[in-house]
Amino acid sequence: MRHGAALVAVVTVCVVASGCTTAVKQVYYGVRGPQGYFLLEQAEPSSTFEPYQTLVVERFENALPKNITPSLVNKVLDKTVEELTEAELFGRVERAAGEPPAGALVIRGKLLDVKSDTIPGQRVISGANHVIAHVWAVDGDSGKVLAWGVVRGEVKSVARGGEGSLGEGLAEGIEEFIEKVTGREKPED
């Protein structure tokens, strides 16, 4: 009989504790916000990037038009320009509008995968929303690829799983990618 009561007590503690940690994790992820990560595949030496003072961000290609909405593609562009402008890694950061200005570094990308609560049929119970893209840093004059990698933006908060947050997470990963390949760092606040 005592073993049965002990088992019930252990199971009750486990159920209550797991529910509490889930709530605590969701609060933490909500405060932390979207995150970005990158895997650098190839890059020229960081000294190659020293002359570039203008960064141009192109609208990313969409490899999965059935799953990735045009509004998510736009959010990725908006948030990437915003994030890189705030980072102050370059004298100018702008959206692509025709040919890039002479001497510009161009960011190109292709959205490859998305898991999001905002897509019908993809309700993510755990809140582990993500978007993945190939990203290239390209010389605007010659078109030569100077660096490329895979970037992932994720949002683990159930409350912050929309397209804006996914775009923000991917933009953070792109910023970290650019910092790594150029050797530039955000100024201290």
TASULCOR-V436986 format. One record per residue. RES is the residue in one small letter. PSI is psi in radians with two decimals (* if undefined). NEAR is the number of other C-alpha atoms within 10 Angstrom. Layout:
RES;PSI;NEAR
RES;PSI;NEAR
This chain:
m;-0.73;6
r;-0.59;7
h;-0.68;8
g;-0.74;9
a;-0.68;10
a;-0.71;11
l;-0.77;12
v;-0.72;12
a;-0.75;12
v;-0.80;11
v;-0.74;12
t;-0.79;12
v;-0.76;12
c;-0.76;12
v;-0.82;11
v;-0.79;10
a;-0.72;12
s;-0.65;12
g;-0.69;12
c;-0.73;12
t;-0.57;11
t;-0.78;12
a;-0.76;12
v;-0.75;12
k;-0.74;14
q;-0.65;19
v;-0.81;15
y;-0.86;13
y;-0.58;19
g;-0.71;17
v;-0.75;11
r;-0.69;12
g;-3.00;19
p;2.60;26
q;2.66;21
g;2.52;24
y;2.72;20
f;2.73;23
l;1.94;13
l;2.13;15
e;-0.73;12
q;2.50;13
a;2.54;17
e;2.86;13
p;2.59;13
s;-0.45;15
s;-0.42;10
t;-0.50;13
f;-0.08;18
e;-0.73;11
p;-0.32;10
y;2.14;18
q;-0.20;14
t;2.31;20
l;2.21;28
v;2.24;23
v;2.10;23
e;2.73;19
r;2.27;20
f;2.54;18
e;2.70;15
n;1.87;19
a;-0.28;13
l;1.23;13
p;-0.37;12
k;-0.52;9
n;-0.57;17
i;2.03;20
t;2.67;16
p;-0.56;12
s;-0.58;12
l;-0.71;21
v;-0.73;19
n;-0.69;16
k;-0.69;21
v;-0.79;26
l;-0.88;23
d;-0.87;18
k;-0.61;20
t;-0.80;28
v;-0.77;21
e;-0.86;15
e;-0.78;20
l;-0.52;24
t;-0.82;17
e;-0.52;14
a;-0.38;18
e;0.70;14
l;-0.37;21
f;2.73;16
g;-0.65;10
r;2.46;14
v;2.24;23
e;2.80;17
r;2.59;17
a;2.35;17
a;1.51;11
g;-2.56;7
e;2.46;9
p;2.68;20
p;2.72;15
a;2.39;12
g;0.28;15
a;2.63;19
l;2.32;26
v;2.35;27
i;2.12;25
r;2.72;20
g;2.89;23
k;2.10;18
l;2.18;23
l;-0.57;19
d;2.60;16
v;2.46;22
k;2.09;20
s;2.52;24
d;-0.35;20
t;-0.12;14
i;2.16;16
p;2.36;8
g;-0.01;8
q;0.52;13
r;2.08;14
v;1.84;16
i;-0.71;9
s;-0.19;11
g;0.21;20
a;1.17;16
n;2.50;27
h;2.81;25
v;2.41;24
i;2.45;22
a;2.61;25
h;2.45;20
v;2.36;23
w;2.42;24
a;2.08;26
v;2.43;20
d;2.14;21
g;-0.45;21
d;-0.83;14
s;-0.37;9
g;0.09;11
k;2.30;11
v;2.12;18
l;-0.43;19
a;2.65;22
w;2.69;23
g;-3.11;18
v;2.29;21
v;2.45;27
r;2.25;25
g;2.38;26
e;2.69;28
v;2.00;29
k;-0.16;22
s;2.24;23
v;-0.61;18
a;-0.34;13
r;0.70;20
g;0.27;24
g;3.11;17
e;-0.63;25
g;-0.73;18
s;-0.66;24
l;-0.76;31
g;-0.69;28
e;-0.74;26
g;-0.77;28
l;-0.70;32
a;-0.68;29
e;-0.76;26
g;-0.67;26
i;-0.73;29
e;-0.80;25
e;-0.67;21
f;-0.84;25
i;-0.73;23
e;-0.77;17
k;-0.86;15
v;-0.54;21
t;-0.32;21
g;0.18;15
r;2.64;17
e;2.66;14
k;2.47;14
p;2.58;9
e;2.49;5
d;*;3
